[in-house]
Amino acid sequence: MATNRNKLSLAFKTYYGTTPLNWLKQQRMETAAQLLMSTQQSISDITYTVGYKDSNHFSTAFKQYSGLSPKQYRTQYAVCKEEKHVK
């Protein structure tokens, strides 16, 4: 790309408003949230699908992202989904 790491990182931050690593983490968490809401895939499988090797590390990162553990997030969504079907 004929540029150095610092210039590329600055351009990325200017365009996306965040660092490349934070952007990647955000993308992973959004994908995980979608999978938790829309599939019955195990949390371990979701962990690997979004690029984490350790379920505990993933759970900690997800809780920082959403305020809920992956299991709590899935349960809360299931409750909201049930309420939508009742209305």
C-alpha positions as a Markdown table, in Angstrom:
| # | Residue | x | y | z |
|---|---|---|---|---|
| 1 | Met | 0.0 | 0.0 | 0.0 |
| 2 | Ala | 3.1 | 2.2 | -0.1 |
| 3 | Thr | 2.5 | 3.6 | 3.4 |
| 4 | Asn | 3.7 | 2.8 | 6.9 |
| 5 | Arg | 1.8 | 1.3 | 9.8 |
| 6 | Asn | 1.2 | 4.7 | 11.5 |
| 7 | Lys | -0.2 | 6.4 | 8.5 |
| 8 | Leu | -2.4 | 3.5 | 7.7 |
| 9 | Ser | -3.7 | 3.4 | 11.3 |
| 10 | Leu | -4.4 | 7.2 | 11.2 |
| 11 | Ala | -6.3 | 6.9 | 7.9 |
| 12 | Phe | -8.3 | 4.0 | 9.3 |
| 13 | Lys | -9.2 | 6.0 | 12.5 |
| 14 | Thr | -10.1 | 9.1 | 10.4 |
| 15 | Tyr | -12.4 | 7.1 | 8.2 |
| 16 | Tyr | -13.9 | 4.7 | 10.8 |
| 17 | Gly | -13.6 | 6.8 | 14.0 |
| 18 | Thr | -11.7 | 4.0 | 15.8 |
| 19 | Thr | -8.6 | 2.0 | 15.7 |
| 20 | Pro | -8.3 | -1.2 | 13.6 |
| 21 | Leu | -8.3 | -3.4 | 16.6 |
| 22 | Asn | -11.3 | -1.8 | 18.2 |
| 23 | Trp | -13.2 | -2.0 | 14.9 |
| 24 | Leu | -12.4 | -5.7 | 14.6 |
| 25 | Lys | -13.6 | -6.3 | 18.2 |
| 26 | Gln | -16.8 | -4.4 | 17.5 |
| 27 | Gln | -17.4 | -6.4 | 14.4 |
| 28 | Arg | -16.9 | -9.7 | 16.3 |
| 29 | Met | -19.2 | -8.6 | 19.1 |
| 30 | Glu | -22.0 | -7.6 | 16.6 |
| 31 | Thr | -21.7 | -10.9 | 14.8 |
| 32 | Ala | -21.7 | -12.8 | 18.1 |
| 33 | Ala | -24.8 | -10.9 | 19.3 |
| 34 | Gln | -26.6 | -11.7 | 16.0 |
| 35 | Leu | -25.7 | -15.4 | 16.3 |
| 36 | Leu | -26.8 | -15.5 | 19.9 |
| 37 | Met | -30.2 | -14.0 | 18.9 |
| 38 | Ser | -30.8 | -15.9 | 15.8 |
| 39 | Thr | -29.3 | -19.4 | 16.2 |
| 40 | Gln | -29.2 | -22.2 | 18.7 |
| 41 | Gln | -25.4 | -22.5 | 18.1 |
| 42 | Ser | -23.5 | -23.2 | 21.3 |
| 43 | Ile | -21.7 | -20.3 | 22.9 |
| 44 | Ser | -18.4 | -22.3 | 22.4 |
| 45 | Asp | -19.1 | -22.6 | 18.7 |
| 46 | Ile | -19.9 | -18.9 | 18.5 |
| 47 | Thr | -16.7 | -18.2 | 20.4 |
| 48 | Tyr | -14.7 | -19.8 | 17.6 |
| 49 | Thr | -16.9 | -18.5 | 14.8 |
| 50 | Val | -16.1 | -14.9 | 15.8 |
| 51 | Gly | -12.4 | -15.5 | 16.1 |
| 52 | Tyr | -11.8 | -16.2 | 19.8 |
| 53 | Lys | -9.9 | -19.2 | 21.0 |
| 54 | Asp | -10.9 | -19.1 | 24.6 |
| 55 | Ser | -14.6 | -19.1 | 25.8 |
| 56 | Asn | -13.8 | -17.2 | 29.0 |
| 57 | His | -12.0 | -14.5 | 27.1 |
| 58 | Phe | -14.9 | -14.2 | 24.7 |
| 59 | Ser | -17.4 | -14.1 | 27.6 |
| 60 | Thr | -15.5 | -11.3 | 29.3 |
| 61 | Ala | -15.2 | -9.3 | 26.0 |
| 62 | Phe | -18.9 | -9.8 | 25.3 |
| 63 | Lys | -20.0 | -8.7 | 28.7 |
| 64 | Gln | -17.9 | -5.5 | 28.3 |
| 65 | Tyr | -19.7 | -5.0 | 24.9 |
| 66 | Ser | -23.3 | -5.7 | 26.0 |
| 67 | Gly | -23.3 | -5.5 | 29.7 |
| 68 | Leu | -24.6 | -9.2 | 29.8 |
| 69 | Ser | -22.9 | -12.5 | 29.6 |
| 70 | Pro | -23.6 | -14.4 | 26.3 |
| 71 | Lys | -26.0 | -16.7 | 28.1 |
| 72 | Gln | -27.9 | -13.8 | 29.7 |
| 73 | Tyr | -28.0 | -12.0 | 26.3 |
| 74 | Arg | -29.5 | -15.0 | 24.6 |
| 75 | Thr | -32.0 | -15.5 | 27.4 |
| 76 | Gln | -33.0 | -11.9 | 27.4 |
| 77 | Tyr | -33.5 | -11.9 | 23.7 |
| 78 | Ala | -35.6 | -15.1 | 23.9 |
| 79 | Val | -37.9 | -13.3 | 26.4 |
| 80 | Cys | -38.2 | -10.3 | 24.1 |
| 81 | Lys | -38.9 | -12.6 | 21.1 |
| 82 | Glu | -41.6 | -14.4 | 23.0 |
| 83 | Glu | -43.3 | -11.1 | 24.0 |
| 84 | Lys | -43.3 | -10.0 | 20.3 |
| 85 | His | -45.1 | -13.2 | 19.3 |
| 86 | Val | -47.7 | -12.7 | 22.0 |
| 87 | Lys | -48.7 | -9.1 | 20.9 |
